[in-house]
Amino acid sequence: MTDITADKSDGSSSNTEPGSNEGFGTRGYRTYVLNALLFIYILNFVDRALLSVVARPLKAELGISDTAFGWLTGLGFALLYTIVGIPIARVAEQRNRVVIISICVALWSVMTALCGLATEITIFGVVIGGFWVLLACRVGVGIGEAGCTPPANSLIADYYPPKKRSSAMGYYAMGVTLGTLAANLIAGPLTDMFNWRVAFFVLGIPGVIIGLVLYFTVKEPPRGYSEPAGTVKTERASMIEGIKELLSKKSYWWMCAGATMAAFCGYAISAFQSLYIQRTFDLTAGQASVWFNVPAYAGGAIGTFLLGYIASKMKSPSAIAWLSAGGLILCVPFFGFAFTTSSMIFCVIGLALGNAIKYGYLAAQYTIAASVVTMRVRATSTAVMLFVINLLGYGLGPPFAGIVSDFWFSRSLDNEGYADVISRSMCDAAQQATTFAQRAADGMLSQADITAVLAGLEMPLTPEQYAFCLEANQSSTEASMLTLTLLYATAGIFFIFSAIGLRKDLVGQD
């Protein structure tokens, strides 16, 4: 068994001297390692995206509001994720990074599977609702996932020299969109065929096996192996030294601000996108996932990779920040169009193009975090960045989306005089029931059929009340999505400021 304190490198690299222009290991082996890390990152975001995919049936069964769902997908996950992220990164600066990732992927996969068991339980006479059980499981997922990206980012930097890092980081960053895509492609149909709980079981368990494969097949490279010849190696920096180095890099903090705002908008939209699509076009979870979300996030994956690749071919080292800034600003009209059109095909096109333009910033954030600091604080640099992004962006974005949505829904209730009669959970349950009744009938339901479905609900609704639900659900979610879309431009402006000072802050560039 490998000691966590020891490097697993065995000298099998084709490059025997640190500072090689090619990086650690053979070209084929580097490619394998990068693909392995990408697959781990995909699993990371599969588990994150699952909640949004199964949102409507889960919300209907557990009876939670949009705001509560926002806290569940946001701060409930992000709080522990951010708290343990930096300590794990500090361990990764000195201990075996492959071992850390292997343990963490197994942990978050088990906790994801346990999410499928979330239900009301009684402990010592105290009744604990399904929401709180699910929240506890999501906290466990967050703890595990905190040990993925910082050590992975550090590994990539040691496997690839500076001139190839942008494309490698861009390739790795595709895990965000590919993971979200995979969650929609698999979990959506599983939810329609069985239920939302099965989706958690099926997508959670394989991660344990993947963790073992990573442990036995990926070597720990010497730290700083791929740095340019002549780079001075130093001992591991203290936390204070690491923060001091980061504080001197203005471009780093502007990048963090831009990435945080982009994450605030992106995670919030991602959490509620399936709900918006189902509420707007009256679709099942599987239909919304496969028809809308899969092409949308496929566009994002392509854009993430292309930006890193294009930036690596450009002479300016700050190109990646400039390209990210442009993408974040230009995505606004595409998303605005997607969230206002009544056409399903135009909505899909708008989402795909918006994501393709926007998601390139992911390659920029990882590249900048690794490139503006010395090798001894790379994992810390990434962890601090992710701490800010996840606590403020991921933690607060989805709750903000839920609060805005519930605010507009409550206004509609008050305006129509339904405040004491109808709740969001009643509307979600009714729309879920009629959608599946229509699907089972393989055609449109008659008004009499709809009335019968509504009357058979645990909390019955009249046809008039149901009509209100359809309109209020759609309009309130649309208002939330549009508010977030406009904020993307702010993220782009922050990346402009990062680009201005980036050349001066870069370390070890040719």
C-alpha positions as CSV (number, residue, x, y, z in Angstrom):
1,M,0.0,0.0,0.0
2,T,1.3,3.4,-0.9
3,D,2.1,5.8,1.9
4,I,0.3,9.1,1.6
5,T,3.5,10.9,2.4
6,A,5.5,9.4,-0.4
7,D,5.7,10.2,-4.1
8,K,4.7,7.3,-6.3
9,S,7.0,8.3,-9.2
10,D,9.2,5.5,-10.2
11,G,11.4,7.1,-12.7
12,S,9.5,5.5,-15.6
13,S,9.2,8.9,-17.3
14,S,10.8,9.2,-20.7
15,N,12.1,12.5,-19.5
16,T,14.7,11.9,-16.8
17,E,15.5,15.5,-15.9
18,P,13.2,18.1,-14.3
19,G,12.7,21.1,-16.5
20,S,12.0,19.1,-19.6
21,N,10.1,21.0,-22.2
22,E,7.8,18.1,-22.8
23,G,6.7,17.4,-19.2
24,F,6.6,14.4,-17.0
25,G,6.2,10.9,-18.5
26,T,5.7,9.9,-22.1
27,R,3.2,11.8,-24.3
28,G,0.8,8.9,-24.2
29,Y,1.0,8.5,-20.4
30,R,0.5,12.3,-19.9
31,T,-2.6,12.0,-22.1
32,Y,-3.9,9.1,-20.0
33,V,-3.4,11.0,-16.8
34,L,-5.1,14.1,-18.1
35,N,-8.0,12.0,-19.3
36,A,-8.2,10.2,-15.9
37,L,-8.3,13.6,-14.1
38,L,-10.9,14.9,-16.5
39,F,-13.1,11.8,-15.8
40,I,-12.8,12.4,-12.1
41,Y,-13.8,16.0,-12.6
42,I,-16.7,14.9,-14.7
43,L,-17.9,12.7,-11.8
44,N,-17.4,15.7,-9.5
45,F,-19.9,17.7,-11.5
46,V,-22.3,14.8,-12.2
47,D,-22.9,14.6,-8.5
48,R,-23.3,18.3,-8.2
49,A,-25.7,18.6,-11.1
50,L,-27.9,15.7,-10.1
51,L,-30.1,17.8,-7.8
52,S,-31.0,20.3,-10.6
53,V,-31.9,17.4,-13.0
54,V,-34.3,15.8,-10.5
55,A,-35.5,19.1,-9.1
56,R,-39.2,19.0,-9.8
57,P,-40.0,15.4,-8.7
58,L,-37.7,15.8,-5.7
59,K,-39.3,19.2,-4.7
60,A,-42.8,17.8,-5.1
61,E,-42.1,14.7,-3.0
62,L,-40.2,16.6,-0.2
63,G,-42.5,19.6,-0.4
64,I,-39.8,22.3,-0.5
65,S,-39.9,25.9,-1.9
66,D,-37.6,27.3,-4.6
67,T,-35.7,29.2,-1.9
68,A,-35.2,26.0,0.2
69,F,-34.0,24.2,-3.0
70,G,-31.6,27.0,-3.6
71,W,-30.1,26.7,-0.2
72,L,-29.9,22.9,-0.7
73,T,-28.0,23.2,-4.0
74,G,-26.0,26.2,-3.0
75,L,-24.7,27.0,0.5
76,G,-25.7,23.6,1.9
77,F,-23.1,22.0,-0.3
78,A,-20.6,24.9,-0.6
79,L,-20.1,25.7,3.0
80,L,-18.2,22.5,4.0
81,Y,-16.7,22.3,0.6
82,T,-15.0,25.6,1.1
83,I,-14.1,25.1,4.7
84,V,-12.2,21.9,4.1
85,G,-10.9,22.9,0.7
86,I,-7.9,24.9,1.9
87,P,-6.7,22.5,4.6
88,I,-6.8,19.7,1.9
89,A,-4.9,21.9,-0.5
90,R,-2.3,22.5,2.2
91,V,-1.9,18.7,2.7
92,A,-1.7,18.4,-1.1
93,E,1.3,20.8,-1.2
94,Q,3.4,18.1,0.7
95,R,1.6,14.8,0.6
96,N,0.7,12.4,-2.3
97,R,-1.9,14.1,-4.5
98,V,-3.0,11.0,-6.2
99,V,-3.9,9.3,-2.9
100,I,-5.8,12.4,-1.8
101,I,-7.9,12.5,-5.0
102,S,-8.6,8.7,-4.8
103,I,-9.9,8.8,-1.2
104,C,-12.0,11.9,-1.9
105,V,-13.7,10.6,-5.1
106,A,-14.7,7.4,-3.2
107,L,-16.1,9.5,-0.3
108,W,-18.2,11.9,-2.4
109,S,-19.5,9.0,-4.5
110,V,-20.8,7.1,-1.4
111,M,-22.5,10.2,-0.1
112,T,-24.1,10.8,-3.5
113,A,-25.6,7.3,-3.4
114,L,-26.9,8.0,0.1
115,C,-28.8,11.1,-1.1
116,G,-31.1,8.6,-2.8
117,L,-32.2,7.4,0.7
118,A,-33.2,10.8,1.9
119,T,-36.6,10.7,3.6
120,E,-38.3,11.7,6.8
121,I,-36.8,9.8,9.8
122,T,-37.4,9.8,13.6
123,I,-34.4,9.7,16.0
124,F,-35.1,9.5,19.7
125,G,-38.6,10.8,19.2
126,V,-37.4,13.7,17.1
127,V,-38.8,13.9,13.5
128,I,-36.2,15.0,11.0
129,G,-37.6,16.0,7.6
130,G,-36.4,14.6,4.3
131,F,-34.9,18.0,3.4
132,W,-32.6,17.9,6.4
133,V,-31.5,14.3,5.7
134,L,-30.7,15.3,2.1
135,L,-28.9,18.4,3.2
136,A,-26.6,16.3,5.5
137,C,-25.8,13.9,2.6
138,R,-25.0,16.9,0.4
139,V,-22.6,18.2,3.1
140,G,-20.8,14.9,2.9
141,V,-20.6,15.2,-0.9
142,G,-19.1,18.7,-0.5
143,I,-16.4,17.5,1.9
144,G,-15.3,14.8,-0.6
145,E,-15.4,17.0,-3.6
146,A,-13.2,19.6,-1.9
147,G,-10.3,17.2,-2.4
148,C,-10.5,17.1,-6.2
149,T,-9.5,20.2,-8.0
150,P,-6.6,21.7,-5.9
151,P,-4.4,18.6,-6.0
152,A,-5.5,17.8,-9.6
153,N,-4.6,21.3,-10.7
154,S,-1.2,20.9,-9.1
155,L,-0.7,17.6,-10.7
156,I,-1.4,19.0,-14.2
157,A,1.0,21.8,-13.6
158,D,3.8,19.2,-12.9
159,Y,2.9,17.0,-15.8
160,Y,2.8,19.8,-18.4
161,P,5.2,22.7,-19.0
162,P,4.0,26.3,-19.0
163,K,3.5,26.6,-22.7
164,K,1.1,23.6,-22.8
165,R,-0.8,24.3,-19.5
166,S,-3.5,26.5,-21.0
167,S,-4.7,23.8,-23.3
168,A,-4.3,21.1,-20.6
169,M,-6.2,23.2,-18.0
170,G,-8.8,24.0,-20.6
171,Y,-9.2,20.3,-21.4
172,Y,-9.5,19.5,-17.6
173,A,-12.0,22.3,-17.1
174,M,-14.4,20.7,-19.6
175,G,-15.3,18.4,-16.7
176,V,-17.7,21.2,-15.5
177,T,-19.8,21.1,-18.6
178,L,-19.3,17.4,-19.5
179,G,-20.2,16.4,-15.9
180,T,-23.4,18.5,-16.1
181,L,-24.1,17.1,-19.5
182,A,-23.7,13.5,-18.3
183,A,-25.9,14.1,-15.3
184,N,-28.7,15.3,-17.6
185,L,-28.1,12.6,-20.2
186,I,-28.3,9.8,-17.6
187,A,-30.2,11.0,-14.6
188,G,-33.1,12.6,-16.6
189,P,-34.2,9.4,-18.3
190,L,-33.6,7.4,-15.2
191,T,-35.9,9.7,-13.3
192,D,-38.6,9.3,-15.9
193,M,-38.2,5.5,-16.0
194,F,-37.9,4.9,-12.3
195,N,-37.6,7.8,-9.9
196,W,-35.2,10.5,-8.7
197,R,-33.8,8.2,-6.0
198,V,-32.6,5.6,-8.5
199,A,-30.6,8.3,-10.3
200,F,-28.5,9.0,-7.2
201,F,-27.8,5.3,-6.7
202,V,-26.8,4.7,-10.3
203,L,-24.5,7.7,-10.6
204,G,-23.0,7.6,-7.1
205,I,-21.6,4.1,-6.8
206,P,-19.2,3.9,-9.8
207,G,-17.0,6.6,-8.3
208,V,-15.7,4.2,-5.7
209,I,-14.3,2.0,-8.5
210,I,-12.9,5.0,-10.4
211,G,-11.0,6.1,-7.2
212,L,-9.3,2.7,-7.0
213,V,-8.3,2.8,-10.7
214,L,-6.8,6.2,-10.3
215,Y,-4.8,5.1,-7.2
216,F,-3.2,2.1,-9.0
217,T,-2.5,3.7,-12.4
218,V,-1.5,7.3,-11.9
219,K,2.0,8.2,-10.7
220,E,2.8,11.2,-8.5
221,P,5.3,13.4,-10.4
222,P,8.2,15.3,-8.7
223,R,7.0,18.7,-7.7
224,G,8.1,21.4,-10.2
225,Y,9.2,18.7,-12.7
226,S,7.9,20.6,-15.7
227,E,9.1,24.0,-14.7
228,P,11.5,25.8,-17.1
229,A,15.2,24.9,-16.6
230,G,16.8,27.1,-14.0
231,T,13.6,27.6,-11.9
232,V,14.6,27.8,-8.3
233,K,13.0,25.2,-6.1
234,T,12.0,26.2,-2.6
235,E,10.5,24.5,0.4
236,R,6.8,24.4,0.9
237,A,5.5,27.8,1.8
238,S,3.6,28.5,5.0
239,M,0.0,29.6,4.8
240,I,1.0,33.1,5.6
241,E,3.7,33.1,2.9
242,G,1.3,31.7,0.4
243,I,-1.4,34.4,1.1
244,K,1.3,37.1,1.0
245,E,2.4,35.9,-2.4
246,L,-1.2,35.9,-3.6
247,L,-1.9,39.4,-2.2
248,S,0.8,40.8,-4.5
249,K,-1.0,39.5,-7.6
250,K,-3.7,41.9,-8.6
251,S,-4.6,40.0,-11.7
252,Y,-5.3,37.0,-9.6
253,W,-7.8,38.8,-7.4
254,W,-9.6,40.4,-10.4
255,M,-9.8,36.9,-11.9
256,C,-11.3,35.6,-8.6
257,A,-13.9,38.4,-8.7
258,G,-14.8,37.7,-12.3
259,A,-14.9,33.9,-11.8
260,T,-17.0,34.3,-8.6
261,M,-19.6,36.5,-10.3
262,A,-19.7,34.1,-13.3
263,A,-20.1,31.2,-10.9
264,F,-22.8,33.1,-9.0
265,C,-24.8,33.4,-12.2
266,G,-23.8,30.0,-13.7
267,Y,-24.5,27.8,-10.7
268,A,-27.8,29.6,-10.0
269,I,-29.0,29.2,-13.6
270,S,-27.8,25.6,-13.7
271,A,-29.7,24.8,-10.5
272,F,-32.9,26.1,-11.9
273,Q,-32.6,25.6,-15.6
274,S,-34.4,22.3,-15.6
275,L,-37.2,23.7,-13.5
276,Y,-37.5,26.7,-15.9
277,I,-37.7,24.4,-18.9
278,Q,-40.2,22.0,-17.3
279,R,-42.3,24.8,-16.1
280,T,-42.2,26.7,-19.4
281,F,-42.7,23.9,-21.9
282,D,-44.5,21.3,-19.6
283,L,-41.9,18.6,-20.0
284,T,-40.7,15.7,-17.8
285,A,-37.2,15.7,-16.2
286,G,-35.9,13.4,-18.8
287,Q,-37.3,15.5,-21.7
288,A,-35.9,18.7,-20.3
289,S,-32.5,17.1,-19.7
290,V,-32.0,15.3,-23.0
291,W,-33.7,17.9,-25.4
292,F,-32.4,21.1,-23.7
293,N,-29.6,20.6,-21.2
294,V,-27.5,18.1,-23.1
295,P,-27.0,20.3,-26.2
296,A,-26.6,23.3,-23.9
297,Y,-23.8,21.9,-21.9
298,A,-22.2,20.2,-25.0
299,G,-21.8,23.7,-26.3
300,G,-20.2,24.8,-23.0
301,A,-17.7,21.9,-23.1
302,I,-16.6,22.8,-26.7
303,G,-16.2,26.5,-25.7
304,T,-14.2,25.7,-22.6
305,F,-11.7,23.6,-24.6
306,L,-11.5,25.9,-27.5
307,L,-10.7,29.0,-25.4
308,G,-7.8,27.2,-23.7
309,Y,-6.6,25.9,-27.1
310,I,-6.8,29.2,-28.8
311,A,-5.2,31.1,-26.0
312,S,-2.2,28.6,-26.1
313,K,-1.7,29.4,-29.8
314,M,-1.7,33.2,-29.2
315,K,1.5,35.0,-28.4
316,S,0.0,37.2,-25.7
317,P,0.1,35.5,-22.3
318,S,-2.9,37.6,-21.2
319,A,-5.0,36.4,-24.2
320,I,-6.9,33.8,-22.1
321,A,-8.2,36.6,-19.8
322,W,-9.2,38.8,-22.7
323,L,-11.1,36.0,-24.4
324,S,-12.9,35.1,-21.2
325,A,-13.9,38.7,-20.7
326,G,-15.4,38.9,-24.2
327,G,-17.2,35.6,-23.8
328,L,-18.9,36.6,-20.5
329,I,-20.1,39.9,-22.0
330,L,-21.2,38.5,-25.3
331,C,-23.2,35.6,-23.8
332,V,-25.8,38.0,-22.3
333,P,-27.9,38.4,-25.4
334,F,-27.9,34.7,-26.1
335,F,-29.1,33.7,-22.7
336,G,-31.6,36.6,-22.7
337,F,-33.1,35.3,-25.9
338,A,-33.2,31.7,-24.6
339,F,-35.1,32.7,-21.4
340,T,-37.7,34.8,-23.2
341,T,-38.5,32.9,-26.4
342,S,-41.6,30.7,-26.6
343,S,-39.9,28.4,-29.1
344,M,-38.3,25.2,-27.8
345,I,-35.7,25.0,-30.6
346,F,-34.7,28.7,-30.3
347,C,-34.4,28.2,-26.5
348,V,-32.0,25.2,-27.1
349,I,-30.0,27.2,-29.6
350,G,-29.7,30.2,-27.3
351,L,-28.6,28.1,-24.4
352,A,-26.0,26.2,-26.4
353,L,-24.5,29.3,-28.0
354,G,-24.5,31.2,-24.7
355,N,-22.7,28.4,-22.9
356,A,-20.2,27.9,-25.7
357,I,-19.2,31.6,-25.5
358,K,-19.3,31.9,-21.7
359,Y,-17.7,28.7,-20.3
360,G,-14.2,29.5,-21.6
361,Y,-13.6,31.5,-18.4
362,L,-13.1,28.1,-16.6
363,A,-9.9,27.5,-18.5
364,A,-8.8,31.0,-17.7
365,Q,-9.4,30.7,-13.9
366,Y,-7.3,27.5,-13.6
367,T,-4.6,28.7,-15.9
368,I,-4.2,32.1,-14.1
369,A,-4.3,30.5,-10.7
370,A,-1.5,28.2,-11.6
371,S,0.6,30.7,-13.6
372,V,0.8,33.7,-11.3
373,V,2.4,31.9,-8.3
374,T,5.5,29.9,-7.7
375,M,5.2,26.1,-7.7
376,R,5.2,25.8,-3.9
377,V,1.8,27.5,-3.5
378,R,-0.1,26.3,-6.6
379,A,-2.5,24.0,-4.8
380,T,-3.1,26.8,-2.2
381,S,-3.7,29.3,-5.0
382,T,-6.3,27.1,-6.5
383,A,-7.9,26.3,-3.2
384,V,-8.1,30.0,-2.2
385,M,-9.7,30.8,-5.6
386,L,-12.2,27.9,-5.2
387,F,-12.9,29.0,-1.6
388,V,-14.0,32.4,-2.8
389,I,-15.8,31.1,-5.9
390,N,-17.7,28.4,-4.1
391,L,-18.6,30.2,-0.9
392,L,-19.8,33.4,-2.6
393,G,-20.6,32.1,-6.1
394,Y,-21.8,28.5,-5.6
395,G,-23.0,29.1,-2.1
396,L,-25.1,32.2,-2.7
397,G,-26.0,32.0,-6.4
398,P,-28.7,29.2,-6.2
399,P,-30.3,30.7,-3.0
400,F,-30.5,34.1,-4.8
401,A,-32.2,32.5,-7.8
402,G,-34.7,30.7,-5.5
403,I,-35.4,33.9,-3.5
404,V,-36.0,35.9,-6.6
405,S,-38.3,33.2,-8.0
406,D,-40.3,32.8,-4.8
407,F,-40.6,36.6,-4.5
408,W,-42.2,36.9,-7.9
409,F,-44.4,33.9,-7.3
410,S,-45.6,35.3,-4.0
411,R,-46.4,38.6,-5.7
412,S,-48.5,36.7,-8.2
413,L,-50.3,34.9,-5.3
414,D,-51.1,38.2,-3.7
415,N,-52.3,39.8,-6.9
416,E,-54.6,36.9,-7.7
417,G,-55.8,36.4,-4.1
418,Y,-54.4,32.9,-3.8
419,A,-51.9,33.6,-1.0
420,D,-53.8,31.5,1.6
421,V,-54.9,28.8,-0.9
422,I,-51.9,27.8,-3.1
423,S,-48.2,27.1,-2.4
424,R,-45.3,26.5,-4.7
425,S,-45.1,22.8,-3.7
426,M,-48.8,22.4,-4.7
427,C,-48.1,23.9,-8.1
428,D,-45.0,21.7,-8.6
429,A,-46.9,18.5,-7.6
430,A,-49.8,19.4,-9.9
431,Q,-47.6,20.2,-12.9
432,Q,-45.6,17.0,-12.3
433,A,-48.8,14.9,-12.1
434,T,-50.4,16.3,-15.3
435,T,-47.2,16.0,-17.2
436,F,-46.8,12.3,-16.4
437,A,-50.5,11.7,-17.0
438,Q,-50.2,13.2,-20.5
439,R,-47.1,11.1,-21.1
440,A,-48.9,8.0,-20.0
441,A,-51.8,8.8,-22.3
442,D,-49.4,9.4,-25.2
443,G,-51.2,12.6,-26.2
444,M,-52.9,15.7,-25.0
445,L,-55.3,15.4,-22.0
446,S,-58.8,16.6,-22.2
447,Q,-60.0,19.2,-19.8
448,A,-62.0,16.5,-18.0
449,D,-58.8,14.4,-17.7
450,I,-56.9,17.3,-16.2
451,T,-59.7,18.0,-13.8
452,A,-59.6,14.4,-12.6
453,V,-55.8,14.4,-12.2
454,L,-56.0,17.7,-10.1
455,A,-58.8,16.4,-8.0
456,G,-56.9,13.2,-7.2
457,L,-53.8,15.1,-5.8
458,E,-53.0,15.0,-2.1
459,M,-53.6,18.7,-2.1
460,P,-56.3,19.1,-4.9
461,L,-56.5,22.1,-7.2
462,T,-59.2,23.5,-9.4
463,P,-58.5,24.0,-13.2
464,E,-58.5,27.7,-12.6
465,Q,-55.9,27.4,-9.8
466,Y,-53.9,25.1,-12.0
467,A,-53.9,27.6,-14.8
468,F,-52.5,30.2,-12.4
469,C,-49.8,27.7,-11.3
470,L,-48.6,27.3,-14.9
471,E,-48.3,31.0,-15.5
472,A,-46.9,31.9,-12.1
473,N,-44.3,29.1,-12.1
474,Q,-43.1,30.0,-15.6
475,S,-43.0,33.8,-15.1
476,S,-41.3,33.8,-11.7
477,T,-38.6,31.4,-12.8
478,E,-38.1,33.5,-16.0
479,A,-37.6,36.6,-13.9
480,S,-34.9,34.9,-11.9
481,M,-33.1,33.6,-15.0
482,L,-33.1,37.0,-16.6
483,T,-31.8,38.8,-13.5
484,L,-28.8,36.4,-13.4
485,T,-28.2,36.7,-17.1
486,L,-27.6,40.5,-16.9
487,L,-25.0,40.0,-14.1
488,Y,-22.7,38.0,-16.5
489,A,-21.6,41.3,-17.9
490,T,-20.1,42.3,-14.5
491,A,-18.0,39.1,-14.5
492,G,-16.7,40.1,-17.9
493,I,-15.6,43.5,-16.7
494,F,-13.7,41.9,-13.8
495,F,-11.8,39.7,-16.3
496,I,-10.8,42.8,-18.3
497,F,-9.1,44.2,-15.2
498,S,-7.4,40.8,-14.7
499,A,-6.1,40.8,-18.3
500,I,-4.6,44.3,-17.9
501,G,-2.2,43.3,-15.2
502,L,-1.7,39.6,-16.0
503,R,1.5,39.9,-18.0
504,K,3.3,41.5,-15.1
505,D,2.1,38.9,-12.6
506,L,3.0,35.7,-14.5
507,V,5.7,33.4,-13.1
508,G,8.1,31.2,-15.1
509,Q,6.9,32.1,-18.6
510,D,9.1,31.9,-21.6
